[in-house]
Amino acid sequence: MSLSINSYDSPRADGVPSHSVDHVPRVNFRFPGTKKRLLILGAGSLGKGLFHILRSRRNVFTSVVGVLAKESEHIGDEFAGMKILGTLDQLIEVVERHRVDTIAVCLKDRRAVLPVQTLLDLKSIGVDIRDGHHIYEEVSGRLPIDELNPSAIIFSTGFRRGIFVRIAKRLVDLLVSAVGLVLILPVLALIAILIKLDSPGPIFYQQMRVGLHARPYKIWKFRSMFIDAENDGARWALEADPRISRVGWWLRKWRLDEIPQLFNVVKGEMSLVGPRPERPIFVQELRSTIPYYDIRHAVRPGITGWAQTQFRYGASAEDAHVKLQYDLYYVKNLSMGLDVRILMDTIRVILLGNGVR
């Protein structure tokens, strides 16, 4: 049901009201608890990415009713599976016709093309005007880094880590890792014996990784590869990787090769939860191609992380690009509650054996 109400007549510089009586916006009532109808403003990469995310996941929006482009020549074009409905100057007409109650602003050059007065009028009658970046983040659990301006991060309300969170996180890290190492000593001994029986070489494997503030450190793991696995140089992990030993495959499947990193946690080089640390050779490659890559080094790397529970095993620069979006979401929204959720999700991933490589 819709109801016409008078929009305030905001005068332009020449004294003429912004809307005539013939173009009064109408408000659409929606019963509490029912899903929303969303209109995307902007047919660029952010708009397409948001539409794809909303279409592929369950969310609070019943449907994306359409897309408005900046220029008329795009009307009728296919937009990630949906046709463009019109241009920005048809905003009120489209909102009324499709009973829109939420508008996602996904315009890149907002200063030049944003229909400010129309959005103000729609806002005044109850239409929810949202930043497309924020909806993308809420629904997907990651930040659209390719579309973010530096100012969006600088003026963001996230990326806050109070003294309580930092102290509590460190105390939990120390307590869980120290107690865990004592309790699983028999398991560690059994794994060590199996590794020695399976293939020649050391039990533990040390490797340089990039940690807090981009400082290098040595990570500890149970050896899961043959001793000469990387004679030809560092490579991303592969499906059915021939470098992995028989015991190593099972260790990776159940994440048991990660247990020695509890020593890194005790030393303060890592946390139980955080972005997974990468090797320096890959960091140099990724930071030159992925925007905001070094922000992930603002917190301690973790044995497990948001990206590990939400995305598959990263095995390429493209996967690293997506994983960084999850990592930045974690850094922005870091809290003890989020850490607990990640730890619970990690247990689920381990029990199901997902993402193994």
TAQUI-V567800 format. One record per helix or strand of 3 or more residues. SS is the DSSP state (H for helix, E for strand). FROM is the first residue (numbers start at 1). TO is the last residue. If there is no record, write none. Layout:
[[SS | FROM | TO] [SS | FROM | TO]]
This chain:
[[E | 2 | 4] [H | 21 | 23] [E | 26 | 28] [E | 36 | 41] [H | 45 | 56] [E | 61 | 69] [H | 72 | 74] [E | 82 | 87] [H | 88 | 97] [E | 102 | 105] [H | 110 | 113] [H | 116 | 124] [E | 128 | 131] [H | 132 | 140] [H | 145 | 147] [H | 150 | 154] [H | 163 | 183] [H | 185 | 198] [E | 204 | 210] [H | 212 | 214] [E | 216 | 222] [H | 246 | 253] [H | 256 | 258] [H | 261 | 267] [E | 270 | 273] [H | 280 | 287] [H | 293 | 298] [E | 301 | 304] [H | 306 | 310] [H | 317 | 333] [H | 336 | 352]]
